[in-house]
Amino acid sequence: MKRFFDIVLRLSHYNVKIVFGNKFIYFVLSAVLFYILTVVINLFSDSEIMEADAYYMLLVPSILLIFYPMCFGIQNDQDAKIIEIIFGIPNYRYKVWLFRLLIAYVICFAITLVLALLTDWLLVEVPPLKLTGQVMMPVLFVGTLCFMLSTIVKNGSGTAVVFTLIGLVLFIMSNILEESKWNLFLNPFDVPLDKNPELFYTTLLYNRIILVVGTVIFVLAGLYKTQNREKFI
């Protein structure tokens, strides 16, 4: 058992280096700095910080954490000269990229949870685990969308540009859709006072189901696109 965990830890450490391109610490720092900036802005505003504010304060740093490894993962494999090894063993690429998806999300969840605990301790009373879980729903959707796009564009910078454009559209649509089940950024802690709470939570449930289904579709589509070996080598 000890040997098994030792192997898993070594694999995780190696894949973290590949996934984040040896820039892991910079992305952690950028997420934390963005969180601090958001906290400072909220502290100097006239309004009281609420649970709904805490959700948005964690959402953007979490997306920043998952953005780079999902957009640049395949390019990092190419830069590290291991893409041919991944394709050289049948079905090995599926295991490798699924393992990397898992690692990236575990790290993102852990850091988001730490930020949620800090928020609960320093700013406003929130349920850290629930807050982190809700934040991770759109983060899962965004990350897997980036992964799928990276298998189509096959270039990290190109993927980042394409997703930025899509992200802009999604952000504009969130203002239009507001409490709609199709709103990617629907805030589960911002319950409208002028509407039936049960209706809102039903909408939220459908929203989360849509995000989960979208996440699964993006992962399967991304893995399917990796079947064409020649386009990646």
Solvent accessible surface area in square Angstrom, and as a share of the most:
residue,aa,sasa,rsa
1,M,171,0.76
2,K,175,0.74
3,R,185,0.68
4,F,120,0.50
5,F,112,0.46
6,D,59,0.31
7,I,77,0.39
8,V,48,0.27
9,L,122,0.61
10,R,171,0.63
11,L,86,0.43
12,S,27,0.17
13,H,123,0.55
14,Y,103,0.39
15,N,9,0.05
16,V,27,0.16
17,K,92,0.39
18,I,22,0.11
19,V,3,0.01
20,F,3,0.01
21,G,23,0.22
22,N,110,0.56
23,K,96,0.41
24,F,62,0.26
25,I,98,0.50
26,Y,140,0.53
27,F,43,0.18
28,V,24,0.14
29,L,91,0.45
30,S,45,0.29
31,A,0,0.00
32,V,45,0.26
33,L,113,0.56
34,F,74,0.31
35,Y,14,0.05
36,I,84,0.43
37,L,98,0.49
38,T,26,0.15
39,V,18,0.10
40,V,62,0.36
41,I,107,0.54
42,N,31,0.16
43,L,103,0.51
44,F,170,0.71
45,S,50,0.33
46,D,155,0.80
47,S,83,0.53
48,E,134,0.60
49,I,21,0.11
50,M,107,0.48
51,E,62,0.28
52,A,18,0.14
53,D,47,0.24
54,A,0,0.00
55,Y,0,0.00
56,Y,101,0.38
57,M,2,0.01
58,L,0,0.00
59,L,5,0.03
60,V,60,0.35
61,P,0,0.00
62,S,0,0.00
63,I,29,0.15
64,L,62,0.31
65,L,4,0.02
66,I,1,0.00
67,F,46,0.19
68,Y,22,0.08
69,P,3,0.02
70,M,10,0.04
71,C,1,0.01
72,F,33,0.14
73,G,11,0.10
74,I,4,0.02
75,Q,42,0.19
76,N,15,0.08
77,D,0,0.00
78,Q,51,0.23
79,D,92,0.48
80,A,43,0.33
81,K,166,0.70
82,I,24,0.12
83,I,11,0.06
84,E,98,0.44
85,I,107,0.54
86,I,4,0.02
87,F,15,0.06
88,G,57,0.54
89,I,91,0.46
90,P,112,0.70
91,N,85,0.43
92,Y,79,0.30
93,R,31,0.11
94,Y,49,0.19
95,K,139,0.59
96,V,15,0.09
97,W,9,0.03
98,L,79,0.39
99,F,56,0.24
100,R,11,0.04
101,L,12,0.06
102,L,107,0.53
103,I,15,0.08
104,A,2,0.01
105,Y,22,0.08
106,V,87,0.50
107,I,31,0.15
108,C,2,0.01
109,F,72,0.30
110,A,49,0.38
111,I,28,0.14
112,T,0,0.00
113,L,41,0.20
114,V,83,0.48
115,L,6,0.03
116,A,0,0.00
117,L,92,0.46
118,L,64,0.32
119,T,0,0.00
120,D,49,0.25
121,W,196,0.69
122,L,113,0.56
123,L,44,0.22
124,V,28,0.16
125,E,150,0.67
126,V,7,0.04
127,P,52,0.33
128,P,28,0.18
129,L,120,0.60
130,K,116,0.49
131,L,1,0.00
132,T,0,0.00
133,G,31,0.30
134,Q,35,0.16
135,V,0,0.00
136,M,14,0.06
137,M,38,0.17
138,P,0,0.00
139,V,0,0.00
140,L,54,0.27
141,F,30,0.13
142,V,2,0.01
143,G,0,0.00
144,T,2,0.01
145,L,14,0.07
146,C,0,0.00
147,F,10,0.04
148,M,32,0.14
149,L,17,0.08
150,S,2,0.01
151,T,0,0.00
152,I,84,0.43
153,V,52,0.30
154,K,45,0.19
155,N,70,0.36
156,G,0,0.00
157,S,65,0.42
158,G,22,0.21
159,T,0,0.00
160,A,18,0.14
161,V,91,0.52
162,V,52,0.30
163,F,19,0.08
164,T,74,0.43
165,L,109,0.54
166,I,55,0.28
167,G,18,0.18
168,L,99,0.49
169,V,87,0.50
170,L,46,0.23
171,F,119,0.50
172,I,93,0.47
173,M,78,0.35
174,S,13,0.09
175,N,95,0.49
176,I,117,0.60
177,L,50,0.25
178,E,102,0.46
179,E,59,0.27
180,S,31,0.20
181,K,76,0.32
182,W,155,0.55
183,N,10,0.05
184,L,11,0.05
185,F,34,0.14
186,L,7,0.03
187,N,6,0.03
188,P,8,0.05
189,F,30,0.13
190,D,76,0.39
191,V,43,0.25
192,P,19,0.12
193,L,184,0.92
194,D,125,0.65
195,K,99,0.42
196,N,87,0.45
197,P,71,0.44
198,E,132,0.59
199,L,110,0.55
200,F,8,0.03
201,Y,111,0.42
202,T,60,0.35
203,T,25,0.15
204,L,17,0.08
205,L,106,0.53
206,Y,110,0.42
207,N,1,0.01
208,R,23,0.08
209,I,84,0.43
210,I,48,0.24
211,L,6,0.03
212,V,72,0.41
213,V,76,0.44
214,G,11,0.10
215,T,19,0.11
216,V,78,0.45
217,I,95,0.48
218,F,31,0.13
219,V,25,0.14
220,L,111,0.55
221,A,32,0.25
222,G,0,0.00
223,L,19,0.10
224,Y,144,0.55
225,K,74,0.31
226,T,0,0.00
227,Q,98,0.44
228,N,63,0.32
229,R,99,0.36
230,E,126,0.56
231,K,120,0.51
232,F,5,0.02
233,I,81,0.41
